[in-house]
Amino acid sequence: MSKNVVITGASSGIGEALAEQFAAKGYSLGLAARSVDKLQALAQRLTQQYSIRVEVASLDVNDDASIPAVLNDLVARLGSMDILVANAGVAGSRRSGRDDLSVDKAIFQTNLIGAIATLDAATKIFLAQGFGHLVGMSSFSAFAPIPKNAAYSASKAALTNYMNAMRLELLTSHIDVTVIHPGFINTNLAPKMDKYPFVVTADVAAKQMVRAIESKQANVIVPALPWKIVKGLFQVMPDSLMSSLMKKFVK
Ligand SMILES: NC(=O)c1ccc[n+]([C@@H]2O[C@H](COP(=O)([O-])OP(=O)(O)OC[C@H]3O[C@@H](n4cnc5c(N)ncnc54)[C@H](OP(=O)(O)O)[C@@H]3O)[C@@H](O)[C@H]2O)c1
């Protein structure tokens, strides 16, 4: 029997590419986001191309009280849920002490509170059915914070930490927890993503992510190279060297 995966933020970028990769492997899909028209177009294409089942749902993760009902409805339509990917997220630039704090609040609401509420609702379903796999879309910035993106970087670091605590808490259950840390992926998350260093397409990234999810890895960096090496360098680099390197990027 085919497995069922529910993906939030499936209307574009990494979420859409994940939907395609899972579809190619015969999974049934539950796709959620605010842009239902985009989800419906994607569902129609994937259903025709891969002869799979696709259900779509309107979901705004900022309305965290609505999340359990949306997930329960998708599970009822699909029959069950094997994997939940909490992928919905936003980016946003803000200069500390200069710009409005509302920018940072909105980022934390979507990337952290929205993701936690999604994972929590899925955990409730998984505990009741006795199995499941939680996947969260963190970021490489959880390890290497990006200037003018303090809230984004911190929201992802918090999500990584939160999910790694969840894994420990769920050790005695049959619920797996995977945290994905993408490097730069060419999507519409931020302007000019195609100009970022070591950028890869969403399709390349999604292929690696699906492999990591299927092998139930705990913490994943995508693409692995060069980012695992960069992480190692950042861990041993003295703060003074990091500061002089970053100075030329921060005006
Ligand atoms: N691209 C990168 O380089 C990169 C690197 C590290 C991590 N990530 C993470 O990967 C995830 C996907 O981002 P992406 O790069 O694929 O960007 P994207 O193309 O902008 O996709 C973001 C997705 O999140 C959804 N979303 C945003 N706010 C939402 C809300 N309030 N409720 C429900 N859905 C919402 C959007 O759908 P609607 O607008 O239709 O709701 C869209 O489907 C994010 O969590 C991002 O932080 C990306």
The ligand as a MOL file (V3000), in Angstrom:
LIG
                    3D

  0  0  0     0  0            999 V3000
M  V30 BEGIN CTAB
M  V30 COUNTS 48 52 0 0 0
M  V30 BEGIN ATOM
M  V30 1 N 15.1440 28.6900 -0.3240 0
M  V30 2 C 16.1320 28.5610 0.5530 0
M  V30 3 O 17.3150 28.8910 0.2730 0
M  V30 4 C 15.8490 28.0050 1.9160 0
M  V30 5 C 16.9430 27.7600 2.7660 0
M  V30 6 C 16.7170 27.2550 4.0330 0
M  V30 7 C 15.4220 26.9850 4.4520 0
M  V30 8 N 14.3630 27.2330 3.6280 0 CHG=1
M  V30 9 C 13.0180 26.9570 4.1360 0
M  V30 10 O 12.3040 26.1560 3.2200 0
M  V30 11 C 10.9020 26.4000 3.4080 0
M  V30 12 C 10.2380 26.6190 2.0600 0
M  V30 13 O 10.7370 27.8320 1.5040 0
M  V30 14 P 11.0020 28.0310 -0.0630 0
M  V30 15 O 12.4120 28.3890 -0.2360 0
M  V30 16 O 10.4150 26.9210 -0.8310 0 CHG=-1
M  V30 17 O 10.2060 29.4060 -0.2820 0
M  V30 18 P 8.8240 29.7130 -1.0630 0
M  V30 19 O 8.9250 29.2700 -2.4660 0
M  V30 20 O 8.5400 31.1390 -0.7620 0
M  V30 21 O 7.7760 28.7700 -0.3340 0
M  V30 22 C 7.2310 29.0750 0.9160 0
M  V30 23 C 5.9910 28.2310 1.1020 0
M  V30 24 O 5.4720 28.4830 2.4190 0
M  V30 25 C 4.1000 28.8100 2.3120 0
M  V30 26 N 3.7060 29.7130 3.3860 0
M  V30 27 C 4.2660 30.9090 3.7290 0
M  V30 28 N 3.5790 31.4580 4.7360 0
M  V30 29 C 2.5840 30.5870 5.0520 0
M  V30 30 C 1.5220 30.5950 5.9980 0
M  V30 31 N 1.3400 31.6270 6.8500 0
M  V30 32 N 0.6740 29.5490 6.0500 0
M  V30 33 C 0.8560 28.5030 5.2060 0
M  V30 34 N 1.8030 28.4390 4.2630 0
M  V30 35 C 2.6590 29.4800 4.1940 0
M  V30 36 C 3.9240 29.4500 0.9410 0
M  V30 37 O 2.6040 29.2270 0.4570 0
M  V30 38 P 1.4140 30.3040 0.4310 0
M  V30 39 O 2.0320 31.6480 0.2330 0
M  V30 40 O 0.5650 29.8240 -0.7030 0
M  V30 41 O 0.7410 30.1480 1.7610 0
M  V30 42 C 4.8960 28.5960 0.1090 0
M  V30 43 O 4.2600 27.4290 -0.3480 0
M  V30 44 C 10.7890 27.5870 4.3560 0
M  V30 45 O 10.5040 27.1380 5.6650 0
M  V30 46 C 12.1670 28.2140 4.3020 0
M  V30 47 O 12.4930 28.9220 5.4600 0
M  V30 48 C 14.5510 27.7290 2.3670 0
M  V30 END ATOM
M  V30 BEGIN BOND
M  V30 1 1 1 2
M  V30 2 2 2 3
M  V30 3 1 2 4
M  V30 4 1 4 5
M  V30 5 2 4 48
M  V30 6 2 5 6
M  V30 7 1 6 7
M  V30 8 2 7 8
M  V30 9 1 8 9
M  V30 10 1 8 48
M  V30 11 1 9 10
M  V30 12 1 9 46
M  V30 13 1 10 11
M  V30 14 1 11 12
M  V30 15 1 11 44
M  V30 16 1 12 13
M  V30 17 1 13 14
M  V30 18 2 14 15
M  V30 19 1 14 16
M  V30 20 1 14 17
M  V30 21 1 17 18
M  V30 22 2 18 19
M  V30 23 1 18 20
M  V30 24 1 18 21
M  V30 25 1 21 22
M  V30 26 1 22 23
M  V30 27 1 23 24
M  V30 28 1 23 42
M  V30 29 1 24 25
M  V30 30 1 25 26
M  V30 31 1 25 36
M  V30 32 1 26 27
M  V30 33 1 26 35
M  V30 34 2 27 28
M  V30 35 1 28 29
M  V30 36 1 29 30
M  V30 37 2 29 35
M  V30 38 1 30 31
M  V30 39 2 30 32
M  V30 40 1 32 33
M  V30 41 2 33 34
M  V30 42 1 34 35
M  V30 43 1 36 37
M  V30 44 1 36 42
M  V30 45 1 37 38
M  V30 46 2 38 39
M  V30 47 1 38 40
M  V30 48 1 38 41
M  V30 49 1 42 43
M  V30 50 1 44 45
M  V30 51 1 44 46
M  V30 52 1 46 47
M  V30 END BOND
M  V30 END CTAB
M  END
